Amino acid sequence: TTTVACLTSVIISLTIHIQYFLRILKAKGTLRPPELQTLFGTWELIYAASLELLPYLEEGQWGLGLQGFCPHLELYAQFAANAERSQTTLQAQLKKNKRFRRFVKLQEGRPEFRGLQLQDLLPLPLQRLQQYENLVVALAENTVPNSPDYQQLTRAARLVSETAQKVHAIGQSQKNDQHLLRVQALLSGRKAKGLTSGRWFLRQGWLLVVPPTGEPRPRMFFLFSDVLLMAKPRPPLHLLKSGTFVCRALYPMSQCHLSRVFGHSGGPCGGLLSLSFPHEKLLLMSTDQEELSQWHHSLTLAIRSQKSSTHRSVTAT
């Protein structure tokens, strides 16, 4: 069937990458075993598990094959958890290891890789997992309930989907950690330490703070899942901290009431957002209508999320 052919092509593509990178590197000893392990993670084990699955697919024993494959799904979560270290190791080795750099460049030039670099190829097993999910779910949905494979395929589809969700969550967490490190590096001053720890980053950008009197002042805002951080830029001529920001205020999203003062029409003139807190009110302005809409959307999500979690906590007690 088409589904089996697709699964087979997924496994064959893994074979090519194993053959031209991992196995040759192992044989040549270009990298030390710990570096090789960090670079490729569980790639080889994933490949071995996929290879065991192949004959079952070719013989039409889909349920039995996938039943044996499912215990190996944890390898994908382990691979995802190692992804950041893998890319870091790759960049470090490309920089300092001349033999490795030459080898990678040579292999990347092979027509099989269609111009892709090793950094693009390393996440391949995770991309293939998404294909597995689509194909296995399709198999399960197109199998009649009285088929001997039905229970096995249904269970396999559920387990593969759960693994794909877990892998996605790991990836999102890693991206968030990168955002937090970047934001933390932008913040300076004694109050900045630990401000981002444990938070979920949503967005950042310049907005104008409109005071009761006087001219609007540009401020950098960092929105997290639980707070809105307002920061002021350091003077450009500051000897040590130029390009960084000083935290001026933290606003809890759980206590925020948001409204749009104007800027509903979608015109080019921007708009104004009103954020009310128990002891303070913020008026934030943007001359970019789209930017303002995005901020309104992100703030709404953060407020809703915090208020619903507060409600759940109260209900639980």
N, C-alpha and C positions, 0 to 999 in steps of 0.2 A: 504494500500500500504506500501511498504518498507519505503518510506519517512515519512509517518505518524507514523509508528512504531518507527522510529529513533527519531522523535520529542518527542514522548511519553516517550521513555526511557530517554531522556535528562531531562524531567520534573520529572520523578520518581527519578532520581539520585539527583536532587536538594532537593526532599522531604526527602530523607535519611539524608542529611547533616543538613537540618533545624531541623529535628526531634531529632537527637542525639547531636547536639551542641547548637544551638541558643535557642530552646524552653526549654531545660532542664536548661540552664544557666539562662534564664529568671525566670523560676519557682523557682530555688534554690537561686537566688539573689547573686550568687557568684561574679558577677561584678556589679558595679553601672551602672545605665542606660546610662550615657554619655560614659563610657568606652565600654559598650556593643554596643552602636550605632557606635562608632568609629571603633570598631573591625570588625563588620559585614556590616557596611554601609547600602546600599539599598538592601541587599541580600533578606530580607523577602518580600519586595515590589516586587522584581523581581520574586520571587517564587509565590506570589499571582497572578501576571499578567500571569505567565505561567500556573497556575492552571485554570484560567479563559479560557485560550486558549484550554485546553485539550478536553472538551466536543465537541467543534466545530470540532476539528480534528477527533474525534471518529465518528462523524455524517457525515463526509465528507464535511462539510461547511468550507473549507479551506480559501477561500477568505474573507468571513465574519469574521471568527475567527481572521485572521491576520490583518484585518482592525481594529478590536478592540484592538489588541495587540500593533500595531505600536505606538500609543501615549505614551506607556510605555517605549519606547526604550531609552529615555533620562536617565532612571534609570541606564542603563549600563554605560553611560558616567560619571554619578555621582559616580558610583561604582569605575570606573577606576581612577577618580580623587582622590578618598579616599584611594586607594590601598597602597600607601606608609605609610600613617598614620596608616592604619590598621596593617601592619606588625610591625611597630614601637611599637604600643600599645600591640600587641601580645607578643613581646619579653620582654617588660617592665613588663607586668603582669605575664609572666612565671617566671621572675626573682624575683619578690617581693611578689606575691600572692600564698601562699602555697596551698590553697584550689583549686584555679584555675589550678595550675600546676598538682595537683593530678587528678583533673577531666579530664583535657585534655589528660593526659597519659592513663587514663582508657578508654576513648572513642576512642583514636587512636588505641587501641588494638583490637577493634571490627573487625571481619572478613570482614564486608562491606567495610572497608576503605583500605583493601589490603596493609597494612603497611605504608600507606601515613600519614603524620603528618598534623596537622591543618594548618600550614603555607603553605603546598602544596594544601590544600583543599580550602583555602580562595579565591584564584583567579578563582575558578570553574565557576562562572557565566560568566566570560569573555571568558573562554575556550568554554563554551556552546554557547555563542554568535556566535563564529566562526562556530560552528556546525549548528546553526540556519541559518546563512548566506548561507552555502553550500546547506542546505536542501530546504530553501525557493527559492533560485535561481533555484535549480533543479525542484522544483514544477512549477515555472513560465515558465521555458524553455520547460517543457513537457505538458503545457496546450495550447490547440489550441486557436487562436485569437477569434473565435466565441463562446467560452465558457463563461458563465455568470460570472465565477470567474477570467477571464483573466486580466481585468483591475486592480482588487484588488490585485491579486497575483503579477503582474508586479510592481505595486506601492510598495507593501510590500517588494519585493526583492530589489528595489532601496533604500528604507529607511533603511532596515537592513544592506545593504552593506555600506551605508553612515555612519551609526552608528559604524560599525566595523572599518572603516577607522579612524573615530574620536577617538575611543578607542585606536587604534594602535598608533595614533599620541600622545595621552596623555601618553601612556606607554613609547614611545621614549623620550618624553620631560622629564619624571621623571628619566629615565636612564641617560640622558644627565646632569641633575641637580646633580645627584650623582657623575658623572665623574668630573664635575666642582668643586664640594666641595672637592673631593679627590685631584685634581690637585692644587687647591688653598692652601690646607694644606701642599703640598710638596714645595710650593714656599715661600721663606722668603725674608725679606728685605723691605725697604720702597717702592720700586717700584712695589712690588708684589701685593699690595692691589688693588683689583678690576680688576686685569688683565684678569680674566676669566669671569667676569660678562657679561651676555647676549650673550655669545658665544656658538657655537656648537662644541663640542669635536669630533675629528675624530680618532686620534691615538697618541701614544707616544712611545718613545724608544731611545736607545743609537745609535748614529752615530758618525763616526770619521770626524772631520773637518780637511780638508787638507789645510794647509797654503801655501803661495807662497814659503816659505823656512822653513825648520825645520820639525819636526815630526808631524804626525797627532795627534789631541787632541780629546779625547772622550768628547762628550757633550750630554746632555739629550735634546731631542726635543719633544715639544708638538705641535701637529698640530690641529688648529681649522679651522672652516669654512672660516675665513677671514684672519688669520695670522698664521705664524709659529714662535713659541717661542723657542729660544735657551737658555738653562740654564746650569750653571756650578754647580757641586756638592759642597756643603760645606765641609770643612775638617772633617774627621771622629772624630777628637778630639775636635771639636767645642762644647763648654759646653752646649749651649742652642739649637743650630740649626742643630745638627748632623742628617744626613739623609735627609736634605732638600736641595733645589736648589736655586741659585741666578739667576734671569733673566739677561741675558747678551744682548739679542737683540730681537726685534720683527720685523718680515719681512711680509709686506702686500702681500697677495696672488694676489691681483688685479694688482700688478706691477711685478709679477714674470714671468720669462721665464724659463721653465724647459727643460732640455735635459739630455739624458743618454750618458755619455762619453764612458763608456764601461760597459759590464755586460749584453749584449743582448743574449748571447748564452745559458743561463740556466745552465752553468757549476757551479762547486762548489767554484769558486774563488771569488765570490762577484762581486762588481762593484763600479762605481762612478757616482754620480749625480751632474749635474751643475745647480745651481739656480742663475739666473742673475736678479739683481734689478737695478734701475736707478743709484745708487751710490755705489753698492757693488756686489761682486760675491762670491757665496759660492760653495765650492766643498765638497760634503759629500760622505763618503765612508762607505761601509759595507762589511764585509768578508762573509756575508750570502746572497747568491743570492736570495733566496725566500724573505727574509726580505727587500732587496733592491727593489724587484719587488712590494711588498706591499706598500712601501713608495712611489714609483713612481706612482702607481695607485691612492693612496690617495691624493697625491699632485696634480696630474692631475685633479681629481674631484674638489678639492678646487679651483684651478686656473680657471677652466672652469665655476664653479658656480659663482665666484666673477666677472669674466669678462662678463658673461651673465647678471648678475644683474646690473652691471654698464651700459651695453648697453641698458637695459630696462629703466634705469633712464634717460639716455640721450635721448632716443626715446620719453619718456613721456614728457620731457621738450621741 
